[in-house]
Amino acid sequence: MSLTYRKAGVNIAVGEEVVERIKGNVRSTFTRNVLADIGSFGAFYRASFPGIKDPVLVSSVDGVGTKLKIASAMKRFDTVGQDLVNHCINDIAVCGATPLFFMDYFAAGKLSSDVAEGVIGGFIKACRQNSCSLIGGETAEMPGLYRGDDFDLAGTIVGVVERKKIIDGKKIRSGDVLVGLPSTGLHTNGYSLARKIFIPRFSLGKYRSELGTTIGDALLAVHRSYLKPIRKLLSADIIHGMSHITGGGIVGNTKRVVPKGLRISVDWNSWSRPPLFSLIQELGKVPEKDMRRTFNLGIGMIFVVSQAKASSVLRLLKQLNEKPVVIGIVEKG
């Protein structure tokens, strides 16, 4: 019996179909700096940054984790595409960078053109919303590595910042204030624990009155982009440091930008914890220490600013219809 690549589990035609289906929408994210179309061996981006005298490229790579299992169970795939782009953008935006382009890696046990199109559609939507170009990616079918319909995502973002405008926390001083912005749910962290608590005890389609939606919809809420409020505050030149709250929680992430000799003191009662986190803690009997280390607990972004500028920061953020809250201070320690 003859053996073909398709019989071995890899269908090249499906991959080609995906590329043809997404080409037009991917092009809609291109700026004048994108010099090559989808399908080239390499992606070309012209390094021209008007108004930036000493440009520094800032890059980051990340994934979505086991939130993908929720997406598969719910058969909704565009949200995780948005999650990945927004997560990556937040990671470089807190350094003061403006996103330039994004590239993805999509790997599956059995490639489905509908699933791939949904995920990439999410990439496209988030790239458009953040004025970022989707300039390339890789779609791989690997039945020997992934089981059945399992798939994984990774993304790389590249941005640019004026060297003297890099935000690295060096300006942070004792007495500075921590201003938090709300998250839109779990974002992309803590899903292994959340899944252990909810599945199989509850159907993801079960409506919960305290959530105002189904468990699945609450868990799939899109990891929001904070680029707009970040740009607003950067233009005012009043930020000492920024922290994107991902795995490790509020303290674990914020201490990464705080200079030695200083520490943060968080008032954990200064904001109302969203019902999803309370439900997770109650059903799973999760210790408070674990909750704080695993989840964002309703705060997805933190700005570190001087006490004298805190009122200005709150005012500027409220102009964008944000709901900022002072959640703590920086102390010696």
Sequence and secondary structure as in RCSB ss.txt:
>XXXX:A:sequence
MSLTYRKAGVNIAVGEEVVERIKGNVRSTFTRNVLADIGSFGAFYRASFPGIKDPVLVSSVDGVGTKLKIASAMK
RFDTVGQDLVNHCINDIAVCGATPLFFMDYFAAGKLSSDVAEGVIGGFIKACRQNSCSLIGGETAEMPGLYRGDD
FDLAGTIVGVVERKKIIDGKKIRSGDVLVGLPSTGLHTNGYSLARKIFIPRFSLGKYRSELGTTIGDALLAVHRS
YLKPIRKLLSADIIHGMSHITGGGIVGNTKRVVPKGLRISVDWNSWSRPPLFSLIQELGKVPEKDMRRTFNLGIG
MIFVVSQAKASSVLRLLKQLNEKPVVIGIVEKG
>XXXX:A:secstr
    TTTTT  HHHHHHHHHHHHHHHHTT  TTB S TTSSS  B    TT SSEEEEEEEEE TTHHHHHHHHT
  HHHHHHHHHHHHHHHHTTT EEEEEEEEEEESS  HHHHHHHHHHHHHHHHHTT EEEEEEEEE TTTS TT 
EEEEEEEEEEEEGGG   STT  TT EEEEEE SSSTTSSHHHHHHHHTTTS TT EETTTTEEHHHHHT     
 HHHHHHHHHHT  SEEEE  TTHHHHHHTTTS TTEEEEE TTSS   HHHHHHHHHHT  HHHHHHH  TTEE
EEEEE GGGHHHHHHHHHHTT   EEEEEEEE 
